[in-house]
Amino acid sequence: MSQRLFRFFPLCLVFLFALTACTEDVQRTLQPTPSAFGQINSLVVIADSSTWEAGVGDSVAYFFEAPYILLPQPEPIFDVRFIEPERVEAEPTWGQLRNYVVLADLSDTDSPTTQMVMQDLNNEKLQQIREEGYGTAVAKNKWATGQQLIYVVGTSHDKLLTGLSKAYPGVVKRLQEGEDERLKVTTYFQGVNRRLGDTIRDLLGTSIDIPGGYTRVPLDTDEVVWLRREVQGASMNIMLTKTPYENESQLSKEGLKEIRDRIGKEYVSSTTPNTYMRINDEDLPLFTEATRLNGAFAIEGRGIWEIENDFLAGPFVSYLLNDTTNNELVLVDGFVYAPGRKKRDLMEEIVQVIRTAEVN
């Protein structure tokens, strides 16, 4: 009797151990993957401190913290935070953010970042990097749903720096494309104001998706439509107008400035007498470039507006579109007034709206 009992007892232990292991596996399987979170235009760079301090940190600052064009006070393209890979394990919250750039030197085999890269990338990709000296790779949802990791890897420290300098335009583009999707959701979280969109289409022949929260500013004309949205500490504005197309010289920096300054002088002022809005391209330049917006040729302009004879100023972005069907030029302009507040993300929201504009 006792022998059978002692034979049975180890079997029970084995069964209980197996059951416990299976239960833990099921719990891990059923545990929901966290959703990634984080501010718009935020970026976490993962690297070893020795790599970061040996010039990589300076390169990251140069490429990813360059000034956003164009704001009265400089703000970076991305808000960058540097961490070492061990911190993700020690503080899991660091693994639940949205955007990561991982920088690794394969020659340092003791490096925790290199070891992470060796685990994450397949042999084919690693072999390609070894043959070419540097390379990039992209992964999704490593620690949380909705995140992306961009790996920039070199076979030596110098190759890593070279790879970063070569890859950064594509890395920035990929990051911004992901942020554009998030911005679109944020911008239109109240839906689209169909009534305002219909009004603009009827008056100016231009289609544009106006988010909820914007209202029309009363003017004594229907040739200019001014929309405004008040948020905490800031005023977000969109103005639209059209003018006859006369010659090609209108589609230029000077042409855009002339139209914008004209409506600014006529319709925008402060409470102080004899004030009006104008482009200030003396203190900071007016940047323009030719582009296309939803099939139409356009001049994009970015610069600083100010109120003449007062102390108000802020950033603006304009698109001057060529409406070849109606032989007109359509100006779609967005500007922000936000004293004492950061303006980059506000301008990004306005750009999201303006880029829905269509003529023809």
C-alpha positions as CSV (number, residue, x, y, z in Angstrom):
1,M,0.0,0.0,0.0
2,S,2.7,2.4,1.0
3,Q,4.8,1.5,-2.1
4,R,1.9,2.3,-4.4
5,L,1.4,5.6,-2.6
6,F,5.0,6.6,-3.1
7,R,4.9,5.6,-6.7
8,F,1.7,7.7,-7.2
9,F,3.1,10.8,-5.5
10,P,5.9,11.5,-8.0
11,L,3.4,11.1,-10.8
12,C,1.2,13.7,-9.2
13,L,4.1,16.1,-9.0
14,V,4.9,15.6,-12.7
15,F,1.3,16.1,-13.6
16,L,1.0,19.3,-11.4
17,F,4.2,20.7,-12.9
18,A,3.0,20.1,-16.4
19,L,-0.4,21.6,-15.6
20,T,1.2,24.6,-14.1
21,A,3.5,25.1,-17.1
22,C,0.6,24.7,-19.5
23,T,-1.5,27.2,-17.5
24,E,1.4,29.8,-17.6
25,D,1.7,29.3,-21.4
26,V,-2.1,29.8,-21.8
27,Q,-1.9,32.9,-19.6
28,R,0.9,34.3,-21.8
29,T,-1.1,33.5,-24.9
30,L,-4.3,35.0,-23.6
31,Q,-2.6,38.1,-22.2
32,P,-3.6,41.0,-24.4
33,T,-0.8,42.8,-26.3
34,P,-0.7,46.4,-25.1
35,S,-1.4,49.2,-27.6
36,A,1.4,51.6,-28.3
37,F,1.0,55.1,-27.1
38,G,3.0,58.4,-27.3
39,Q,2.8,62.0,-28.4
40,I,2.7,63.0,-32.0
41,N,6.2,63.3,-33.6
42,S,8.0,61.6,-30.7
43,L,10.9,59.2,-31.3
44,V,12.8,56.9,-29.1
45,V,16.4,56.0,-30.1
46,I,17.8,52.7,-28.7
47,A,21.6,52.4,-28.7
48,D,24.4,51.6,-26.3
49,S,25.7,54.6,-24.3
50,S,29.2,54.1,-25.6
51,T,27.9,54.2,-29.2
52,W,25.7,57.2,-28.5
53,E,28.5,59.2,-26.8
54,A,31.0,58.5,-29.6
55,G,29.3,60.7,-32.2
56,V,26.0,58.9,-32.9
57,G,24.1,61.1,-30.6
58,D,25.3,64.2,-32.4
59,S,24.3,62.7,-35.7
60,V,20.8,61.9,-34.4
61,A,20.4,65.4,-33.2
62,Y,21.5,66.8,-36.5
63,F,19.2,64.6,-38.6
64,F,16.1,64.1,-36.4
65,E,16.1,67.3,-34.3
66,A,16.6,69.7,-37.1
67,P,14.2,72.7,-37.0
68,Y,10.7,72.3,-38.2
69,I,10.1,74.8,-41.1
70,L,9.1,77.4,-40.2
71,L,8.3,78.6,-36.7
72,P,9.0,81.8,-34.8
73,Q,10.9,79.9,-32.1
74,P,12.8,76.7,-33.2
75,E,11.1,73.4,-32.6
76,P,12.5,70.1,-33.7
77,I,11.0,67.8,-36.4
78,F,10.9,65.0,-33.8
79,D,11.1,65.0,-30.0
80,V,13.9,62.5,-29.5
81,R,14.6,60.5,-26.4
82,F,17.6,58.2,-26.0
83,I,17.5,54.9,-24.0
84,E,19.7,51.8,-23.7
85,P,18.0,48.4,-24.5
86,E,18.3,47.3,-20.9
87,R,15.8,50.0,-19.9
88,V,13.1,48.4,-22.0
89,E,13.4,45.3,-20.0
90,A,13.7,47.1,-16.7
91,E,10.8,49.5,-17.4
92,P,8.3,47.8,-19.8
93,T,6.5,51.2,-20.4
94,W,9.5,52.1,-22.6
95,G,8.6,49.2,-24.9
96,Q,5.0,50.5,-25.4
97,L,5.8,53.7,-27.4
98,R,5.2,54.1,-31.1
99,N,8.4,55.0,-32.9
100,Y,11.8,53.6,-32.4
101,V,15.1,53.9,-34.2
102,V,17.6,51.2,-33.2
103,L,21.3,51.9,-33.9
104,A,23.8,49.0,-33.7
105,D,27.5,48.3,-34.4
106,L,27.8,44.6,-35.3
107,S,31.5,44.6,-34.5
108,D,30.7,45.0,-30.8
109,T,29.4,41.5,-30.1
110,D,29.1,42.2,-26.4
111,S,26.7,45.1,-27.0
112,P,23.2,44.6,-25.8
113,T,21.9,46.5,-28.8
114,T,23.8,44.3,-31.2
115,Q,22.5,41.2,-29.5
116,M,19.0,42.5,-29.8
117,V,19.5,43.2,-33.5
118,M,21.0,39.7,-34.0
119,Q,17.8,38.2,-32.5
120,D,15.4,40.5,-34.4
121,L,16.9,40.4,-38.0
122,N,17.0,37.2,-40.1
123,N,20.2,35.7,-41.4
124,E,19.7,36.9,-44.9
125,K,19.3,40.6,-43.8
126,L,22.4,40.3,-41.5
127,Q,24.4,38.8,-44.3
128,Q,23.4,41.7,-46.6
129,I,24.5,44.2,-44.0
130,R,27.9,42.4,-43.6
131,E,28.4,42.5,-47.3
132,E,27.4,46.1,-47.9
133,G,28.8,47.5,-44.6
134,Y,25.6,49.0,-43.4
135,G,21.8,48.6,-43.9
136,T,18.3,49.2,-42.5
137,A,15.4,47.1,-41.6
138,V,11.8,47.7,-40.4
139,A,9.8,45.8,-37.8
140,K,6.3,46.2,-36.5
141,N,4.7,45.6,-33.1
142,K,7.7,44.1,-31.3
143,W,6.5,45.0,-27.9
144,A,3.1,46.6,-28.5
145,T,0.5,46.9,-31.2
146,G,0.8,50.0,-33.5
147,Q,4.5,50.6,-33.2
148,Q,7.3,50.5,-35.7
149,L,11.1,49.9,-35.2
150,I,13.6,51.1,-37.8
151,Y,17.0,49.4,-37.5
152,V,20.1,51.2,-38.8
153,V,23.0,48.8,-38.5
154,G,26.7,49.0,-39.5
155,T,29.6,46.5,-39.4
156,S,31.7,49.1,-37.5
157,H,31.2,52.4,-35.8
158,D,32.2,54.4,-38.9
159,K,29.9,52.3,-41.1
160,L,27.0,52.9,-38.7
161,L,27.6,56.7,-39.0
162,T,27.7,56.3,-42.8
163,G,24.6,54.2,-42.8
164,L,22.8,56.7,-40.7
165,S,23.7,59.6,-42.9
166,K,22.6,57.7,-46.0
167,A,19.4,56.3,-44.5
168,Y,18.0,59.2,-42.6
169,P,15.9,60.8,-45.4
170,G,14.1,57.5,-45.9
171,V,13.8,57.0,-42.1
172,V,12.3,60.5,-41.6
173,K,9.9,59.9,-44.5
174,R,8.7,56.6,-43.1
175,L,8.2,58.0,-39.6
176,Q,6.3,61.0,-41.0
177,E,4.0,58.8,-43.0
178,G,3.1,57.0,-39.9
179,E,2.6,60.2,-38.0
180,D,0.4,61.6,-40.8
181,E,-2.1,58.8,-40.3
182,R,-2.2,59.5,-36.6
183,L,-2.6,63.3,-37.2
184,K,-5.4,62.6,-39.6
185,V,-7.3,60.7,-36.9
186,T,-6.6,63.5,-34.4
187,T,-7.5,66.3,-36.8
188,Y,-10.9,64.8,-37.7
189,F,-11.9,63.2,-34.4
190,Q,-15.0,65.4,-34.5
191,G,-15.8,64.4,-38.1
192,V,-16.1,66.6,-41.1
193,N,-18.2,69.8,-41.3
194,R,-20.1,69.2,-44.5
195,R,-22.0,72.5,-44.2
196,L,-18.8,74.5,-44.3
197,G,-17.4,72.4,-47.0
198,D,-20.5,73.0,-49.2
199,T,-20.2,76.7,-48.5
200,I,-16.6,76.8,-49.7
201,R,-17.4,74.8,-52.8
202,D,-20.3,77.1,-53.7
203,L,-18.4,80.3,-53.2
204,L,-14.9,79.4,-54.4
205,G,-15.3,76.2,-56.4
206,T,-12.8,74.4,-54.2
207,S,-13.4,71.2,-52.3
208,I,-11.8,70.8,-48.8
209,D,-12.6,68.7,-45.8
210,I,-13.1,71.0,-42.8
211,P,-12.9,69.3,-39.5
212,G,-15.5,69.7,-36.8
213,G,-14.8,72.5,-34.4
214,Y,-14.2,75.2,-37.0
215,T,-16.5,78.1,-37.4
216,R,-16.8,80.8,-40.1
217,V,-15.5,84.3,-39.2
218,P,-18.1,86.9,-40.4
219,L,-16.7,89.1,-43.2
220,D,-18.3,91.7,-45.4
221,T,-17.5,89.6,-48.5
222,D,-17.9,86.2,-49.9
223,E,-14.7,86.4,-51.9
224,V,-12.7,85.4,-48.8
225,V,-13.7,82.6,-46.4
226,W,-12.1,82.6,-43.0
227,L,-12.4,79.7,-40.7
228,R,-11.3,79.6,-37.1
229,R,-10.9,76.9,-34.3
230,E,-10.1,78.0,-30.8
231,V,-8.2,75.5,-28.7
232,Q,-6.5,75.8,-25.3
233,G,-4.0,78.7,-25.6
234,A,-4.2,78.9,-29.4
235,S,-6.2,80.0,-32.4
236,M,-6.1,77.9,-35.6
237,N,-7.1,79.6,-38.8
238,I,-7.7,78.7,-42.4
239,M,-8.4,81.3,-45.1
240,L,-9.4,80.7,-48.7
241,T,-9.8,83.1,-51.7
242,K,-9.5,83.0,-55.4
243,T,-8.2,85.4,-58.0
244,P,-8.1,85.4,-61.9
245,Y,-5.2,83.8,-63.5
246,E,-3.4,86.3,-65.7
247,N,0.1,85.0,-66.3
248,E,2.7,82.5,-65.2
249,S,4.5,84.9,-63.0
250,Q,1.7,84.8,-60.5
251,L,2.7,81.2,-59.6
252,S,5.8,82.2,-57.7
253,K,7.0,83.3,-54.3
254,E,6.1,86.9,-55.2
255,G,2.7,86.0,-56.5
256,L,1.8,84.0,-53.3
257,K,3.1,86.8,-51.1
258,E,1.1,89.5,-53.0
259,I,-2.2,87.6,-52.6
260,R,-1.6,86.7,-49.0
261,D,-0.6,90.2,-48.0
262,R,-3.6,91.6,-49.9
263,I,-6.2,89.6,-47.9
264,G,-4.2,90.1,-44.7
265,K,-4.2,93.8,-45.1
266,E,-7.9,94.0,-45.9
267,Y,-9.4,91.5,-43.5
268,V,-7.0,90.7,-40.6
269,S,-6.2,93.1,-37.8
270,S,-5.9,93.3,-34.0
271,T,-7.9,95.5,-31.6
272,T,-5.2,98.2,-32.0
273,P,-6.1,100.8,-34.7
274,N,-4.1,100.9,-38.0
275,T,-3.0,97.3,-37.7
276,Y,-3.1,94.5,-40.4
277,M,-1.5,91.2,-41.1
278,R,1.6,90.9,-43.4
279,I,4.3,88.4,-44.2
280,N,7.5,89.1,-42.3
281,D,10.2,87.9,-44.6
282,E,12.9,90.3,-43.3
283,D,13.6,88.5,-40.0
284,L,13.0,85.0,-41.3
285,P,12.8,83.8,-44.9
286,L,9.7,82.9,-46.8
287,F,10.3,79.4,-48.1
288,T,8.5,78.3,-51.3
289,E,8.6,75.3,-53.6
290,A,6.7,74.1,-56.6
291,T,4.6,71.0,-55.9
292,R,1.3,69.3,-56.8
293,L,-1.7,69.0,-54.6
294,N,-4.4,66.5,-55.5
295,G,-3.5,66.7,-59.2
296,A,-3.1,70.5,-59.4
297,F,0.1,72.5,-59.8
298,A,0.7,74.6,-56.7
299,I,3.2,76.8,-54.9
300,E,3.7,75.9,-51.3
301,G,4.9,78.7,-49.0
302,R,5.9,78.6,-45.3
303,G,6.9,81.6,-43.3
304,I,6.0,84.0,-40.4
305,W,3.1,86.4,-40.3
306,E,3.0,89.5,-38.1
307,I,0.5,92.2,-37.3
308,E,1.9,95.6,-38.4
309,N,1.9,98.2,-35.6
310,D,1.3,95.5,-33.0
311,F,3.1,92.6,-31.3
312,L,1.3,89.6,-32.7
313,A,3.0,87.0,-34.9
314,G,3.1,83.3,-35.7
315,P,3.7,80.7,-38.4
316,F,1.7,80.1,-41.6
317,V,1.6,77.7,-44.5
318,S,0.0,78.5,-47.9
319,Y,-0.8,76.6,-51.0
320,L,-1.5,78.6,-54.2
321,L,-3.3,76.3,-56.6
322,N,-3.7,76.6,-60.3
323,D,-7.3,76.0,-61.2
324,T,-6.9,75.5,-65.0
325,T,-10.6,74.6,-65.5
326,N,-11.8,78.0,-64.3
327,N,-8.7,79.9,-65.2
328,E,-8.2,81.0,-61.5
329,L,-5.7,80.8,-58.7
330,V,-7.0,79.6,-55.4
331,L,-5.1,80.4,-52.2
332,V,-5.6,78.1,-49.2
333,D,-3.8,79.5,-46.2
334,G,-3.4,78.3,-42.6
335,F,-2.0,80.2,-39.7
336,V,-1.7,79.8,-36.0
337,Y,-1.7,82.3,-33.1
338,A,-0.4,80.6,-30.0
339,P,1.6,82.9,-27.7
340,G,3.7,81.0,-25.2
341,R,2.7,77.6,-26.7
342,K,4.5,75.2,-29.0
343,K,3.2,75.4,-32.5
344,R,4.6,72.5,-34.5
345,D,1.8,70.1,-33.9
346,L,-0.8,72.8,-34.4
347,M,0.7,73.6,-37.8
348,E,0.8,69.9,-38.7
349,E,-3.0,69.6,-38.1
350,I,-3.6,72.6,-40.3
351,V,-1.4,71.1,-43.0
352,Q,-3.6,67.9,-42.8
353,V,-6.7,70.0,-43.6
354,I,-5.1,72.1,-46.4
355,R,-3.8,69.0,-48.2
356,T,-7.4,67.9,-48.7
357,A,-8.1,70.9,-51.0
358,E,-9.0,70.1,-54.6
359,V,-9.6,72.3,-57.6
360,N,-10.4,71.5,-61.3
